[in-house]
Amino acid sequence: MAISPRLEKVTFQKCSQVTNKNKVECKLGVYEEDLQILCSNASACLTNAEILDGEIRYSGKAVFSVVSSDNNELKNYESGVEFSFKFSSGIKCLNQTLNVACVELRDVDVVKQNGVLLATATVVFNAEACYEEEIEQVPITSIDFLTKKQSLEKCDKIAKVEKTFSLQDDFLVDYVVSGVVCHTEKVCLTSSQCGIGAVIYDGEVEASIIFKTKQEANSVICQTRRIPFRFESELGDVMPSNIALSSACVNGSNVKIYVDETKNKSTVNIDVSLLLCSVVYETSSYGYCVDAYSTTNNLKLETAKKTLETITEINCKEQKIVSDLAYFDENAGLICLLNDKIEELETTYKNGALYVKGVTSVSMLLNEGGQLKCQTALVPFEANFIADCDSVKNVTCIVNGVVIERVDKKFSCSFTLKVCYACVNQKTATILTKVEEGEKKPQNNSAISVYVASKGEDLWDVCKALNTSEEVILSSNAELAFPLEKEERILIYRELSKEEA
C-alpha cells in the first residue's frame, strides 16, 4: 500500500556547453595586379542570440582588415559583413535559455579572386544552453514516517544584462601622420562583481595603431595604448552576495587623426564601443529528504541522484610568457608588430589546477633591403593556474602586451597571458522521490535491544537499525557523540506491558 505523501516539485537548473561553426566571406575591394598581401586582421561581435523550441539562432558582424603593399607603399582594405545562423541545441527540455554567448573568427584567409580581395573565416559560436529540470520529492515534514534531512547549496540564475558603452582616449604624437595603416583593439575583463543594484565591470582595452608618417618617406610607426575602464550597469535587486559571470567584446572602433603641421605633431582620438554581458547567479540553501523508515511497517523507497553546481568565485590571473623566435634572415630589420592572435587553445582542469596550452601567431612588418615584408611566427605557450574547486567553467584567454625584440641575430617575443574563469563546486544529492508501505514489522517484545554500531555511523543509522526515534536513543545514551569515533555497543530499554512481562 502506498503511503502517498504529499510531493513537492523542485526545480534544478542544468547547463550544457553548445558550439557551432559556420563559414563567412567578405569582399574587401578591388586590387591591382602587383598587390602584395602582408597580413590580415579580423574580429567578430555577436548582436543577438536566442533559443526557441530547442533551436539556437544567432547573428552578428564580422570585420576584416588587410594590410597590403603596392609598389612598396602600405595600403589598408577594410570591410564588414553581417551573418546569421541557426542550429539545434540537442536539448529537449523546456524553458531553455542562453548564457554568456560569444563568437570568434578562426582560420582567416584572404585571397585575390577575379580582381577582388576575398576574405573568408570560420565563425565559432560558444554558449551555455541552460534548462530547467523538475523532480518531485517527499517533503521534509511528514507525520507518516521518520525522514532523514540534508541540505546543500545550489546556484540559480536570477538576471541577465547586456550593455554597450563607449570608451575614448586622446594622445599626442611628435610627428605628422599621413594615414592609418591598420588598427586593432581587444578587451580584457579583470573583474566583474555585483554591487547594490548594479554589476560592476573592471578591465582594459589594448589598442594598437600603425601610422604612416611624413617623417622619412612614409615611414611606419606603431603606437600601443592601454585604456583602463570601470563601468556600472544598473540591475534591479542585485546584491553584493550575488556572482556575475561576464564576458566582453569590442562592438566597434574608430580612429581619427588631427594634424598640426605647424608644430609637427598629431593628435590621435580612439573611440571604442564595448558590449558587456553578464548572467547573475544567486546561491541558496536547499533542504531535501534522503531516507525514511517507519517503526511499524517496512518501506520501499525510490530515490533520484542530482548533481548541482555552485559558482563560488570568479578568478582573473595572468602569467608572463617569453619565447625565442626562429628566423632565417639576420639582415631583416624589424619595423613593428602588425597583429597577434591565439590560433590554438586547449584548456583542461585536473587535480586542482587549470592547464592552458596554445599557440599565438604574431605577424611582424620587416624591412629587407628596402622592401617591405611580413613574417609570421608561431609562439607556443603553456601555463597552469591553481584553482581550489571541483571544476571550472567559462574559461577565457587573451594575449596582451606583445613585445617583439631583436637581440643579436634572434628575435624574442614576450607577452602576458591573461586567463579568467569561474570556480565551480559540485555536490551530488540523493533525493527521496517515492515511498511505499510494505508488510507490518514483527513486534519487538524484549525489554532491552542491543546494537553494535561501527565507527563513523551517525544518529540516523543507529535509529534505523534499532527501529526507534532519536529521542529514545539519546535518552539512553546521552554520552555518545555522533558520528561515532569508534565502535560502540548501544542499548535501549523498553517498558513492557503486564501482558508482555
ZAKOL-343451 format. One line per field, with one value per residue (C-alpha): residue number from 1; residue in one letter; x, y, z. Coordinates in steps of 0.02 Angstrom, whole numbers. Each point is the difference from the previous one (the first is absolute). Example, Ala and Ser with C-alpha at 12.3 -4.5 7.8 and 13.67 -1.06 7.14 Angstrom:
residues 2
num <- 1  2;
residu <- A  S;
c1 <- 615  69;
c2 <- -225  172;
c3 <- 390  -33;
This chain:
residues 501
num <- 1  2  3  4  5  6  7  8  9  10  11  12  13  14  15  16  17  18  19  20  21  22  23  24  25  26  27  28  29  30  31  32  33  34  35  36  37  38  39  40  41  42  43  44  45  46  47  48  49  50  51  52  53  54  55  56  57  58  59  60  61  62  63  64  65  66  67  68  69  70  71  72  73  74  75  76  77  78  79  80  81  82  83  84  85  86  87  88  89  90  91  92  93  94  95  96  97  98  99  100  101  102  103  104  105  106  107  108  109  110  111  112  113  114  115  116  117  118  119  120  121  122  123  124  125  126  127  128  129  130  131  132  133  134  135  136  137  138  139  140  141  142  143  144  145  146  147  148  149  150  151  152  153  154  155  156  157  158  159  160  161  162  163  164  165  166  167  168  169  170  171  172  173  174  175  176  177  178  179  180  181  182  183  184  185  186  187  188  189  190  191  192  193  194  195  196  197  198  199  200  201  202  203  204  205  206  207  208  209  210  211  212  213  214  215  216  217  218  219  220  221  222  223  224  225  226  227  228  229  230  231  232  233  234  235  236  237  238  239  240  241  242  243  244  245  246  247  248  249  250  251  252  253  254  255  256  257  258  259  260  261  262  263  264  265  266  267  268  269  270  271  272  273  274  275  276  277  278  279  280  281  282  283  284  285  286  287  288  289  290  291  292  293  294  295  296  297  298  299  300  301  302  303  304  305  306  307  308  309  310  311  312  313  314  315  316  317  318  319  320  321  322  323  324  325  326  327  328  329  330  331  332  333  334  335  336  337  338  339  340  341  342  343  344  345  346  347  348  349  350  351  352  353  354  355  356  357  358  359  360  361  362  363  364  365  366  367  368  369  370  371  372  373  374  375  376  377  378  379  380  381  382  383  384  385  386  387  388  389  390  391  392  393  394  395  396  397  398  399  400  401  402  403  404  405  406  407  408  409  410  411  412  413  414  415  416  417  418  419  420  421  422  423  424  425  426  427  428  429  430  431  432  433  434  435  436  437  438  439  440  441  442  443  444  445  446  447  448  449  450  451  452  453  454  455  456  457  458  459  460  461  462  463  464  465  466  467  468  469  470  471  472  473  474  475  476  477  478  479  480  481  482  483  484  485  486  487  488  489  490  491  492  493  494  495  496  497  498  499  500  501;
residu <- M  A  I  S  P  R  L  E  K  V  T  F  Q  K  C  S  Q  V  T  N  K  N  K  V  E  C  K  L  G  V  Y  E  E  D  L  Q  I  L  C  S  N  A  S  A  C  L  T  N  A  E  I  L  D  G  E  I  R  Y  S  G  K  A  V  F  S  V  V  S  S  D  N  N  E  L  K  N  Y  E  S  G  V  E  F  S  F  K  F  S  S  G  I  K  C  L  N  Q  T  L  N  V  A  C  V  E  L  R  D  V  D  V  V  K  Q  N  G  V  L  L  A  T  A  T  V  V  F  N  A  E  A  C  Y  E  E  E  I  E  Q  V  P  I  T  S  I  D  F  L  T  K  K  Q  S  L  E  K  C  D  K  I  A  K  V  E  K  T  F  S  L  Q  D  D  F  L  V  D  Y  V  V  S  G  V  V  C  H  T  E  K  V  C  L  T  S  S  Q  C  G  I  G  A  V  I  Y  D  G  E  V  E  A  S  I  I  F  K  T  K  Q  E  A  N  S  V  I  C  Q  T  R  R  I  P  F  R  F  E  S  E  L  G  D  V  M  P  S  N  I  A  L  S  S  A  C  V  N  G  S  N  V  K  I  Y  V  D  E  T  K  N  K  S  T  V  N  I  D  V  S  L  L  L  C  S  V  V  Y  E  T  S  S  Y  G  Y  C  V  D  A  Y  S  T  T  N  N  L  K  L  E  T  A  K  K  T  L  E  T  I  T  E  I  N  C  K  E  Q  K  I  V  S  D  L  A  Y  F  D  E  N  A  G  L  I  C  L  L  N  D  K  I  E  E  L  E  T  T  Y  K  N  G  A  L  Y  V  K  G  V  T  S  V  S  M  L  L  N  E  G  G  Q  L  K  C  Q  T  A  L  V  P  F  E  A  N  F  I  A  D  C  D  S  V  K  N  V  T  C  I  V  N  G  V  V  I  E  R  V  D  K  K  F  S  C  S  F  T  L  K  V  C  Y  A  C  V  N  Q  K  T  A  T  I  L  T  K  V  E  E  G  E  K  K  P  Q  N  N  S  A  I  S  V  Y  V  A  S  K  G  E  D  L  W  D  V  C  K  A  L  N  T  S  E  E  V  I  L  S  S  N  A  E  L  A  F  P  L  E  K  E  E  R  I  L  I  Y  R  E  L  S  K  E  E  A;
c1 <- 0  68  12  -26  86  -23  136  88  65  179  82  186  93  114  121  83  137  -52  114  -36  114  -45  92  -10  77  22  55  125  26  82  188  142  99  163  -86  88  -105  101  -122  -183  -96  -175  -123  -180  -136  -163  -152  -135  -17  -157  -68  -177  -73  175  64  141  5  142  54  145  128  173  127  153  152  143  171  78  145  -16  166  69  -137  -109  -187  -146  -160  -141  -178  -131  -137  -152  -38  -145  -6  -108  25  -79  54  -23  -98  -183  -46  -112  41  170  106  173  137  159  -4  147  76  176  80  124  91  0  59  11  21  0  -146  -69  72  -73  78  -104  12  -67  -7  -84  -123  8  -150  10  -132  -79  -173  -90  -163  -108  -23  -139  -5  -136  66  -71  -14  102  -155  -94  -97  -9  181  169  108  184  30  149  36  118  30  -57  23  -148  7  -96  39  87  64  81  69  98  106  135  178  109  182  101  188  132  137  155  -16  -119  -111  -42  -117  -48  60  -103  -61  -51  -91  -27  -85  43  -110  103  -153  -189  -95  -171  -34  -163  -114  141  129  174  124  187  118  106  3  165  2  140  11  122  29  80  95  79  157  108  -77  -160  82  -108  -20  -105  -81  -81  -116  -78  -162  -70  -186  -131  -183  -152  -155  -158  -95  -148  16  179  99  187  -27  -47  127  11  64  53  75  57  32  40  -159  81  146  54  166  10  159  15  162  87  137  58  55  42  -120  -159  -141  -74  -178  -54  -184  -41  -174  -9  -137  -6  -107  -36  -102  -30  -15  -69  54  -136  -11  -115  -69  -55  -37  125  -68  -150  -62  -154  0  -153  19  134  22  50  95  43  132  75  177  30  166  -11  129  40  107  110  106  67  189  108  184  148  170  148  53  171  58  136  -56  91  34  107  54  121  0  -187  -47  -151  -120  -148  -123  -149  -113  -8  -133  -24  -13  -19  -58  -28  -55  -14  -36  80  53  -41  89  -54  120  5  92  -1  88  7  28  99  19  148  31  182  116  107  115  -130  -141  -145  -37  -113  67  -118  65  -89  35  -55  -42  -48  -58  -92  -101  -48  -189  -69  -166  -81  -1  10  -112  -6  189  58  179  79  178  47  152  91  179  117  184  155  152  154  -63  -156  -173  -80  -187  -77  -181  -119  -124  -158  -124  -171  -109  -140  35  -137  -36  -105  -110  -102  -168  -93  -182  -142  -136  -120  -51  -105  -59  33  -44  -9  163  11  -35  151  -54  173  37  176  66  186  84  187  30  154  116  -69  -185  -113  -156  -113  89  -20  -184  -40  92  -91  -167  -27  9  146  -77  3  182  61  -96  88  170  25  189  17  61  -49  70  82  189  14  -104  -135  -121  -167  -146  -181  -128  -185  -139  -101  -186  -63  -49  176  84;
c2 <- 0  170  126  136  145  173  28  165  52  62  87  -23  102  -101  72  -77  75  23  41  36  39  84  81  184  97  184  100  133  96  3  -27  33  -144  34  10  -99  -56  21  -49  0  45  -61  17  -46  63  -86  112  -126  -178  -91  -175  -50  -176  -75  104  125  153  124  149  121  93  -50  136  -36  110  -37  83  -6  72  80  54  -1  116  -63  -8  -55  -85  -13  -61  -91  -126  -47  -183  -101  -187  -127  -177  -125  6  -188  30  -52  78  153  176  9  158  51  59  98  -27  59  -18  2  -16  -137  -60  174  -1  137  -38  97  -61  72  172  6  -34  -137  -37  -161  -60  -124  75  -98  23  -52  11  -90  -68  -7  -89  -44  -175  -40  -139  -47  -34  -56  157  20  11  -165  -80  -172  -50  60  90  40  179  82  167  66  156  24  140  78  129  154  129  33  167  66  176  98  150  103  24  141  48  145  10  106  -66  98  -20  38  -150  -23  -148  -151  -166  -105  -4  -141  2  -137  4  -93  -8  -1  -20  5  8  40  155  67  7  -8  -110  81  -34  36  -29  78  22  -23  101  -15  127  -4  169  60  160  139  -11  -106  -47  -74  -89  -114  19  -103  67  -110  70  -83  83  -55  10  -25  -13  -26  -75  24  -162  0  -104  -59  -8  -15  -182  -45  -59  69  -111  128  22  149  32  147  53  129  123  158  94  184  101  189  69  161  20  165  -93  -162  -94  -102  -39  -175  -34  -180  -39  -180  -72  -146  -127  -67  -151  -78  -141  27  -150  -14  -138  -70  -143  -142  -130  -173  -177  -138  -147  -58  -142  -47  -80  -104  -50  -42  135  -9  158  76  135  108  69  178  90  185  133  150  142  55  139  78  1  101  -46  32  -72  69  -99  23  -95  12  10  -99  115  -34  173  89  157  37  152  -5  145  -46  -133  -9  -114  -142  -130  -167  -130  -156  -18  -148  12  -145  -7  -136  -24  177  88  79  -44  117  -49  89  88  187  62  163  93  120  134  -11  99  -110  108  137  -121  -22  -178  -85  -144  -106  -103  -125  14  -152  28  -101  61  -65  86  -69  -8  -72  -68  -152  69  162  76  148  2  148  37  153  47  175  113  -92  63  -55  37  -42  -53  -34  -114  -61  67  -18  7  36  25  -15  -143  53  -135  22  -143  -43  -120  -130  -121  -154  -96  -156  -7  -165  55  -107  0  -141  -102  -159  -86  -186  -134  27  -18  -136  73  8  -61  2  122  36  15  6  64  -1  157  24  149  143  -43  147  13  -39  -166  -54  51  -95  -156  0  54  144  189  117  46  -181  -25  161  -27  -168  49  183  -20  -45  125  -24  -48  -135  9  -187  -157  16  -119  92  -53  56  -47  -31  8  -160  -18  -125  -120  10  -18;
c3 <- 0  -45  141  -132  86  -74  -132  -32  -171  7  -147  -40  -129  -114  -127  -152  -110  -183  -147  -183  -148  -164  -144  -46  -144  -35  -152  50  -161  -171  -5  -122  -75  92  171  137  149  160  137  48  157  38  143  33  114  47  -20  48  65  51  23  -44  -2  5  -146  28  -113  4  -104  -1  -103  -59  -42  -109  -24  -120  2  -172  -97  -173  -76  177  61  142  -31  106  -57  125  -8  103  -28  102  34  68  37  92  66  119  182  19  161  9  167  15  61  -84  11  -63  116  -41  -187  -107  -173  -69  -171  -42  -156  -78  -181  -132  -185  -163  -103  -163  37  176  170  80  187  75  180  116  123  164  115  183  135  146  -35  167  35  148  66  121  128  123  173  166  107  159  109  7  143  -79  21  59  -128  -15  -56  -83  -80  -133  -99  -179  -126  -90  -138  56  -135  -166  -62  -160  -10  -131  44  -84  58  -66  12  -74  -11  -86  -116  -51  -189  -142  -38  -184  25  104  -68  121  178  117  167  126  169  159  155  160  112  3  162  67  103  68  -151  -128  -85  5  -140  8  -145  -135  -188  -89  -161  -129  -141  -145  -84  -158  34  -102  103  -115  -166  69  147  108  187  122  159  133  132  151  51  170  34  135  -45  111  -77  101  32  117  159  -25  163  40  51  -179  -129  -178  -140  -132  -173  -102  -184  -114  -87  -112  -8  -87  -9  -48  -32  23  -75  52  -130  74  158  -93  115  -14  121  -5  59  34  22  48  26  122  25  179  44  170  73  186  116  175  119  112  125  -47  122  -55  64  -35  100  102  108  99  172  -43  -183  -126  -132  -182  -50  -168  -19  -138  -10  -55  -19  41  -44  106  -68  144  -76  -161  -20  -121  -2  -113  -42  -96  -155  -82  -154  -132  -181  -132  -147  -152  -62  116  -108  14  101  114  -31  111  54  -118  101  124  36  84  -138  106  179  113  181  124  185  105  181  53  -144  -163  -141  -151  -158  -165  -143  -31  -177  -15  -166  -16  -131  -57  -112  -111  -105  -19  -37  121  52  126  103  107  145  112  185  103  183  153  170  151  135  170  26  162  -64  -79  -177  -101  -134  -119  -27  -106  -55  -78  -48  54  -10  -139  -23  -141  26  -98  98  -109  -139  90  28  171  38  170  50  146  -4  91  52  81  63  120  145  19  142  -37  122  -32  86  25  10  68  -134  47  153  2  158  13  126  187  93  133  172  115  174  81  140  -65  -178  -39  -158  -35  -103  -109  -2  -104  21  37  107  -147  -34  181  9  -160  59  168  -78  117  11  36  169  59  -52  80  163  26  -71  42  7  -185  -131  -182  -120  104  19  39  9  134  87  6  110  11  131  -25  129  -20  32  130  -138  -79  171;
